[in-house]
């Protein structure tokens, strides 16, 4: 039996499916593409996204380091620099969309 249908197997859909599964909810993920999209779709993860990835042990594989997340006062959004210095505990992982999808799939 399926409890939840998730549209899209990108990083957000896969992370949601994993979180729901950990909570005992049975999701199914529907995706039109046969595999991860090799084209860039996002240029990184910032803020609370970094925190949840670190909480689930995915920060290291995505950031390519064994170190914990560090404060990062700058990131890029839509090809524009984004000043995160005004946010509490700003963090960022500058990685391509398809790499995040692969890490979430392995998780």
C-alpha atoms as an extended CHARMM CRD file, in Angstrom:
* protein
*
       107  EXT
         1         1  UNK       CA              0.0000000000        0.0000000000        0.0000000000  PROA      1               0.0000000000
         2         2  UNK       CA              1.1830000000        3.5270000000       -0.8350000000  PROA      2               0.0000000000
         3         3  UNK       CA              0.5850000000        6.3670000000        1.6090000000  PROA      3               0.0000000000
         4         4  UNK       CA              2.0200000000        9.3020000000       -0.3730000000  PROA      4               0.0000000000
         5         5  UNK       CA              2.7450000000       10.0250000000       -4.0400000000  PROA      5               0.0000000000
         6         6  UNK       CA              5.7180000000       12.3260000000       -4.7120000000  PROA      6               0.0000000000
         7         7  UNK       CA              6.0410000000       13.9820000000       -8.1130000000  PROA      7               0.0000000000
         8         8  UNK       CA              9.6830000000       14.2770000000       -9.1470000000  PROA      8               0.0000000000
         9         9  UNK       CA             12.8310000000       12.3750000000       -8.2370000000  PROA      9               0.0000000000
        10        10  UNK       CA             15.0880000000       15.3920000000       -7.8830000000  PROA      10              0.0000000000
        11        11  UNK       CA             16.9450000000       16.0910000000       -4.6430000000  PROA      11              0.0000000000
        12        12  UNK       CA             13.8260000000       17.4330000000       -2.9040000000  PROA      12              0.0000000000
        13        13  UNK       CA             11.5630000000       14.5590000000       -3.9480000000  PROA      13              0.0000000000
        14        14  UNK       CA             14.1390000000       11.9220000000       -3.0230000000  PROA      14              0.0000000000
        15        15  UNK       CA             14.9120000000       13.5540000000        0.3170000000  PROA      15              0.0000000000
        16        16  UNK       CA             11.2050000000       13.7740000000        1.0940000000  PROA      16              0.0000000000
        17        17  UNK       CA             10.7390000000       10.0930000000        0.1850000000  PROA      17              0.0000000000
        18        18  UNK       CA             13.6300000000        9.1230000000        2.4650000000  PROA      18              0.0000000000
        19        19  UNK       CA             12.3090000000       11.2150000000        5.3750000000  PROA      19              0.0000000000
        20        20  UNK       CA              8.8000000000        9.8010000000        4.9900000000  PROA      20              0.0000000000
        21        21  UNK       CA             10.1930000000        6.2680000000        4.8490000000  PROA      21              0.0000000000
        22        22  UNK       CA             12.0910000000        6.8480000000        8.0940000000  PROA      22              0.0000000000
        23        23  UNK       CA              8.7910000000        7.9150000000        9.6640000000  PROA      23              0.0000000000
        24        24  UNK       CA              7.0840000000        4.6870000000        8.5680000000  PROA      24              0.0000000000
        25        25  UNK       CA              5.1360000000        6.3090000000        5.7310000000  PROA      25              0.0000000000
        26        26  UNK       CA              5.3050000000        4.4620000000        2.4010000000  PROA      26              0.0000000000
        27        27  UNK       CA              5.9340000000        6.8710000000       -0.4860000000  PROA      27              0.0000000000
        28        28  UNK       CA              6.1660000000        6.2650000000       -4.1930000000  PROA      28              0.0000000000
        29        29  UNK       CA              8.1870000000        8.6760000000       -6.3400000000  PROA      29              0.0000000000
        30        30  UNK       CA              7.0120000000        9.3300000000       -9.8910000000  PROA      30              0.0000000000
        31        31  UNK       CA              9.5930000000       10.6570000000      -12.3580000000  PROA      31              0.0000000000
        32        32  UNK       CA              9.3610000000       11.1290000000      -16.1150000000  PROA      32              0.0000000000
        33        33  UNK       CA             13.1310000000       10.8680000000      -16.6900000000  PROA      33              0.0000000000
        34        34  UNK       CA             14.8600000000        7.4470000000      -16.6880000000  PROA      34              0.0000000000
        35        35  UNK       CA             17.6700000000        8.6690000000      -14.4050000000  PROA      35              0.0000000000
        36        36  UNK       CA             19.2630000000       11.7390000000      -12.8230000000  PROA      36              0.0000000000
        37        37  UNK       CA             19.2940000000       14.8080000000      -15.0540000000  PROA      37              0.0000000000
        38        38  UNK       CA             22.9230000000       15.4900000000      -16.0820000000  PROA      38              0.0000000000
        39        39  UNK       CA             22.1530000000       19.1580000000      -16.8170000000  PROA      39              0.0000000000
        40        40  UNK       CA             22.7420000000       21.7260000000      -14.0760000000  PROA      40              0.0000000000
        41        41  UNK       CA             19.4860000000       22.6030000000      -12.3320000000  PROA      41              0.0000000000
        42        42  UNK       CA             20.7430000000       24.3080000000       -9.1850000000  PROA      42              0.0000000000
        43        43  UNK       CA             24.0850000000       25.5780000000       -8.0230000000  PROA      43              0.0000000000
        44        44  UNK       CA             24.0140000000       24.4870000000       -4.4090000000  PROA      44              0.0000000000
        45        45  UNK       CA             22.2350000000       24.0260000000       -1.1180000000  PROA      45              0.0000000000
        46        46  UNK       CA             21.9860000000       26.7810000000        1.4750000000  PROA      46              0.0000000000
        47        47  UNK       CA             20.5570000000       27.3370000000        4.9480000000  PROA      47              0.0000000000
        48        48  UNK       CA             18.3570000000       24.6870000000        6.5240000000  PROA      48              0.0000000000
        49        49  UNK       CA             18.9530000000       22.3590000000        3.5770000000  PROA      49              0.0000000000
        50        50  UNK       CA             22.5700000000       22.0420000000        4.7050000000  PROA      50              0.0000000000
        51        51  UNK       CA             21.4580000000       21.3610000000        8.2710000000  PROA      51              0.0000000000
        52        52  UNK       CA             19.1270000000       18.4860000000        7.3240000000  PROA      52              0.0000000000
        53        53  UNK       CA             21.7250000000       16.9580000000        4.9960000000  PROA      53              0.0000000000
        54        54  UNK       CA             24.2700000000       17.0750000000        7.8130000000  PROA      54              0.0000000000
        55        55  UNK       CA             21.7460000000       15.5920000000       10.2610000000  PROA      55              0.0000000000
        56        56  UNK       CA             21.2230000000       12.6040000000        7.9400000000  PROA      56              0.0000000000
        57        57  UNK       CA             24.9480000000       12.0990000000        7.2850000000  PROA      57              0.0000000000
        58        58  UNK       CA             24.7860000000       13.3520000000        3.6880000000  PROA      58              0.0000000000
        59        59  UNK       CA             26.7780000000       16.5720000000        4.0950000000  PROA      59              0.0000000000
        60        60  UNK       CA             30.1800000000       14.8450000000        3.8460000000  PROA      60              0.0000000000
        61        61  UNK       CA             29.4740000000       13.0020000000        0.5690000000  PROA      61              0.0000000000
        62        62  UNK       CA             28.0040000000       16.1650000000       -0.9920000000  PROA      62              0.0000000000
        63        63  UNK       CA             30.6190000000       18.6190000000        0.2080000000  PROA      63              0.0000000000
        64        64  UNK       CA             33.5030000000       16.2000000000       -0.3400000000  PROA      64              0.0000000000
        65        65  UNK       CA             34.8520000000       16.6910000000        3.1750000000  PROA      65              0.0000000000
        66        66  UNK       CA             34.7650000000       14.9870000000        6.5600000000  PROA      66              0.0000000000
        67        67  UNK       CA             34.5750000000       18.3870000000        8.2820000000  PROA      67              0.0000000000
        68        68  UNK       CA             31.2610000000       19.6830000000        9.6570000000  PROA      68              0.0000000000
        69        69  UNK       CA             29.4570000000       22.4750000000        7.7930000000  PROA      69              0.0000000000
        70        70  UNK       CA             31.1210000000       25.8550000000        8.1340000000  PROA      70              0.0000000000
        71        71  UNK       CA             29.5480000000       29.2670000000        8.1130000000  PROA      71              0.0000000000
        72        72  UNK       CA             29.4110000000       30.6390000000        4.5830000000  PROA      72              0.0000000000
        73        73  UNK       CA             28.3060000000       34.2730000000        4.2150000000  PROA      73              0.0000000000
        74        74  UNK       CA             27.8880000000       34.0910000000        0.4240000000  PROA      74              0.0000000000
        75        75  UNK       CA             26.1310000000       31.9160000000       -2.1440000000  PROA      75              0.0000000000
        76        76  UNK       CA             24.8330000000       32.2520000000       -5.7070000000  PROA      76              0.0000000000
        77        77  UNK       CA             21.1570000000       32.3650000000       -6.6390000000  PROA      77              0.0000000000
        78        78  UNK       CA             19.9910000000       32.7180000000      -10.2600000000  PROA      78              0.0000000000
        79        79  UNK       CA             23.5200000000       33.8040000000      -11.2400000000  PROA      79              0.0000000000
        80        80  UNK       CA             23.4490000000       36.6180000000       -8.6770000000  PROA      80              0.0000000000
        81        81  UNK       CA             25.5770000000       36.7550000000       -5.5320000000  PROA      81              0.0000000000
        82        82  UNK       CA             23.4830000000       36.2560000000       -2.4180000000  PROA      82              0.0000000000
        83        83  UNK       CA             24.7020000000       37.7910000000        0.8460000000  PROA      83              0.0000000000
        84        84  UNK       CA             23.8350000000       35.3460000000        3.6350000000  PROA      84              0.0000000000
        85        85  UNK       CA             25.6070000000       37.3400000000        6.3540000000  PROA      85              0.0000000000
        86        86  UNK       CA             22.2850000000       38.6430000000        7.7100000000  PROA      86              0.0000000000
        87        87  UNK       CA             20.9570000000       35.1170000000        8.3060000000  PROA      87              0.0000000000
        88        88  UNK       CA             21.6390000000       33.1770000000       11.5080000000  PROA      88              0.0000000000
        89        89  UNK       CA             24.2460000000       30.4470000000       10.9110000000  PROA      89              0.0000000000
        90        90  UNK       CA             24.4750000000       30.7090000000        7.1010000000  PROA      90              0.0000000000
        91        91  UNK       CA             25.8460000000       27.5810000000        5.4250000000  PROA      91              0.0000000000
        92        92  UNK       CA             26.1210000000       26.5460000000        1.7920000000  PROA      92              0.0000000000
        93        93  UNK       CA             27.1570000000       23.5590000000       -0.3260000000  PROA      93              0.0000000000
        94        94  UNK       CA             28.0480000000       24.5740000000       -3.8940000000  PROA      94              0.0000000000
        95        95  UNK       CA             27.2970000000       21.3240000000       -5.7330000000  PROA      95              0.0000000000
        96        96  UNK       CA             25.4610000000       20.3750000000       -8.8970000000  PROA      96              0.0000000000
        97        97  UNK       CA             21.8620000000       19.0960000000       -8.8340000000  PROA      97              0.0000000000
        98        98  UNK       CA             22.6550000000       15.6810000000      -10.3460000000  PROA      98              0.0000000000
        99        99  UNK       CA             25.2510000000       14.9300000000       -7.6520000000  PROA      99              0.0000000000
       100       100  UNK       CA             22.6910000000       15.6410000000       -4.9070000000  PROA      100             0.0000000000
       101       101  UNK       CA             20.2210000000       13.3160000000       -6.6150000000  PROA      101             0.0000000000
       102       102  UNK       CA             22.8070000000       10.5030000000       -6.7450000000  PROA      102             0.0000000000
       103       103  UNK       CA             23.6660000000       10.9150000000       -3.0620000000  PROA      103             0.0000000000
       104       104  UNK       CA             19.9620000000       10.8950000000       -2.0900000000  PROA      104             0.0000000000
       105       105  UNK       CA             19.3850000000        7.8000000000       -4.2340000000  PROA      105             0.0000000000
       106       106  UNK       CA             22.1950000000        5.9180000000       -2.4460000000  PROA      106             0.0000000000
       107       107  UNK       CA             20.8430000000        6.9620000000        0.9530000000  PROA      107             0.0000000000
